[in-house]
Amino acid sequence: QRRTSLMLLFWRISSAFPSLSRVLTEAGAEEEHVELFTTPQTKMGAATSDFGYNLFRALASRDATANVFLAPISVSAVLTQLSMGDRSERAQSQLFRALRYHTLQDPQLHNTLKDLLTAVRAPGKGLSTAARVYLSRRLRLKQEFLTLVEQQYGIRPKAVLGKNTKDVNDWVAQQTDRKVQNFLAAAFPQNPGVNAVSAAYFKGKWVTRFGQSGTMETFQLDSGAPLRIPMMQQGNYPVKMGVDSELSCTIAQIQMQDDVSMFIFLPDDVTSNMTLLEESLTAEFVQDLSMTLLPAQVSLTLPVLRLSYSTDLLPLLSDLGLSEWLADTDLEKISTQPLKLTSVNHKVVMEMAPEGKQYPSATSAPSHLSYRVDRPFLYLIRDETSGALLFIGRVANPTGLTI
Ligand SMILES: *[C@@H]1O[C@H](CO)[C@@H](O)[C@H](O)[C@H]1NC(C)=O
């Protein structure tokens, strides 16, 4: 019974929307190269997004069926601060390549990034981030480095005792409206080194409200029994939509306040293996996609999520081409003593709740299409002004996510 209604649903969506892959192939066949990112800020937005997609792929492929969440722009921020400690140009260009800055040719790179970070943290967008370099107190530090980073990014790298987690946790909580708590579950590694700290909290506000929320609905897991989880629901919901037949998923873009939007990639089948989709994610792909989606009114059903996720990203950096940079650390602008990167802790908290501004207009005819996010999905939060990726996640199993 359920399968039939799903198939009917997909038939309806597929017939109502052009196939994205077809549109994309036709555009590509003309071999016309359109410059998608033209201003320093949108180029920087694309660079931080591409770094983010690479990092997400690295993390997601470690466990192809687990929940994964990242706020990559905060990781870009802390690694860029760290790059100011590289002595040689060779080491710095390795790091810049991983951060995808090598194509920018931006002599004002640090200022452009600083402006982007300020723009995406505007209060209405719902994102707060923390990014700071913590150094072992046992190191003899060069004051010039600390001052340089502080002058550029307004955050002074800090020397701490490895076991002093409270200092770090208090600072992260304070930077994130007290939403990211207990950042470090354990002390920094014992050996004296550099710890790159990044964290983010996101709670966007929908432009269109959800009228119904908290009703328990079925969420079908890839394996195992269906779950009952709280969902929010609203009819006549304005979204932009499209079907990607090659990636076998239906995509919806939902507008949030202050020029932020959420893209949901919902696989046609119940599967938490989204490798194919993950492999196609780039800043350019998402930008192209956003221009192909078509406006629609749908009956929209989304899980209500309050999630918290933390991980040490250090083991992933070698997947991003940083093996040599890590092995042959050259952070002599930080200290003359040999220095290693010892942790890249990252923690995110996100709330996907019903708050919003206005109800959908009552005058429009009831929606025939429905978009029900009731099985594993992938989503991303993008700042539309700069194109910067603010948040990305794969929800395989919504239990065990709640804070
Ligand atoms: C996930 O899907 C890809 C291709 O779609 C496949 O190659 C891979 O083996 C799958 N991984 C798992 C863990 O099932």
The ligand as an ORCA input file, in Angstrom:
! r2SCAN-3c Opt
* xyz 0 1
  C      27.310      2.440     -1.833
  O      26.955      2.655     -3.180
  C      28.034      2.628     -4.078
  C      27.548      2.998     -5.475
  O      26.301      3.556     -5.494
  C      28.679      1.266     -4.070
  O      29.769      1.232     -4.939
  C      29.140      0.945     -2.653
  O      29.638     -0.352     -2.585
  C      28.003      1.105     -1.654
  N      28.551      1.007     -0.297
  C      27.990      0.244      0.648
  C      28.643      0.265      1.997
  O      27.003     -0.414      0.463
*
